[in-house]
Amino acid sequence: MTLTFEADVNPENEETSVVLEYASEESVLLEGKGRKVSAAASLPAVGEYQAVSELAEGLEPATKYYLRVAGTNATGTSYGPVATFTTLAVPLVEETEPEATEVTRDTALIDHITINPEIEERDEEATYYILYGETDAYGQALAAPVHAGAGYGLTGREVAPVYLYGLAPGKTYHFAIVVHNANETEASRDFQFMTERAPPFTTPLEIGTSSAQFVKENSAIIDGEVNLEGLQTTYEVQYGTSTSYGSSTPPAKTARLTTAQGTMRGLAGLRPGTTYQYRLLGSNASGRTYGPDGTLTTRGGPRNGTFTPFSVPTVPQITIAPFVFSPEEAPKHLTNKQKLAAALRVCRRKHSRGKRVVCDREARRKYGVVRKGV
């Protein structure tokens, strides 16, 4: 197993060499008898902290280690504080051979995945991912969780396969297994598989006869049928008052089916009492196919009347002057009696009978009118 250590060291303006020291016993480390890994290069003579990073290899699994960083320059040797870490029992990903099985033109099943969740507590959780793509940069990921506690006390656990879908036919795909738990994330080496090649398109798309349904003055439904030959197909209806058509419905997509599929598209904005030509157009990887031409006549009579223009009367402009109160017309302030009447109405609207009595009393006391006997 390996460990990448990182530390910050201040050379104090002297060229300084840095060494990582580690041991499985603290006393061995403090006696200077631990394993030592020297940094690849000395630190320059500067007066500020410098980042140091180095790799320690050959660590034992499931072992607690003590480590410290030592820096040596012309003034002597200084040691950093002692730190501890514990290596995992085994790597998270077993170097077994996961396979891509049941590979088709656009799907694959990644099977025989063996991981070591390294779950130490029953409520912990590990997750594994499939990274995949047409290069070893991958670019896509599909996750499959290991349920909480599923790997407790287990190693070398084969987990459920993962389906990849939406792949391109005849392509080489790279994939890797990535396992993540509370301690770290680890990836396997790169694996590859190739999807099946798409068969040559020898069978063209077939389009059956279409018919017009629910014909009204301004709309109609065109009902037809296409044989997709197992390919995703886009279809639309072309229509117009001649075989030049000129208009079409928005395209619609089908699934990859090997049997005939019914189609239905609506025409809107038609003119009453007008004959239209229409046909169904389908397009997929085998090419474009047109259905036979059909005709429909919308309901109602054609509207060919003559439009007689008429004059539009001039609308007079009206100006509204703002209303201004004269002093004698300005509203007067409410009297206490009027204020009391308004307050009592509020009491009746907002309170139940029990609270209304208290509200009435407060209103009468506030506005100086007290009911006799209260």
QUIFEN-V967156 format. One record per run of one state. SS is the DSSP state (H for helix, E for strand, - for the rest). FROM is the first residue (numbers start at 1). TO is the last residue. If there is no record, write none. Layout:
# QUIFEN-V967156
SS_FROM_TO + SS_FROM_TO
This chain:
# QUIFEN-V967156
-_1_2 + E_3_10 + -_11_15 + E_16_23 + -_24_25 + H_26_30 + -_31_34 + E_35_38 + -_39_42 + E_43_43 + -_44_48 + E_49_56 + -_57_63 + E_64_73 + -_74_75 + E_76_79 + -_80_82 + E_83_86 + -_87_92 + E_93_93 + -_94_98 + E_99_101 + -_102_106 + E_107_111 + -_112_112 + E_113_115 + -_116_125 + E_126_133 + -_134_139 + E_140_146 + -_147_156 + E_157_159 + -_160_161 + E_162_165 + -_166_171 + E_172_180 + -_181_184 + E_185_187 + -_188_190 + E_191_194 + -_195_205 + E_206_207 + -_208_210 + E_211_213 + -_214_218 + E_219_227 + -_228_233 + E_234_240 + -_241_246 + E_247_248 + -_249_251 + E_252_253 + -_254_259 + E_260_268 + -_269_274 + E_275_284 + -_285_286 + E_287_290 + -_291_293 + E_294_297 + -_298_335 + H_336_350 + -_351_352 + H_353_366 + -_367_374
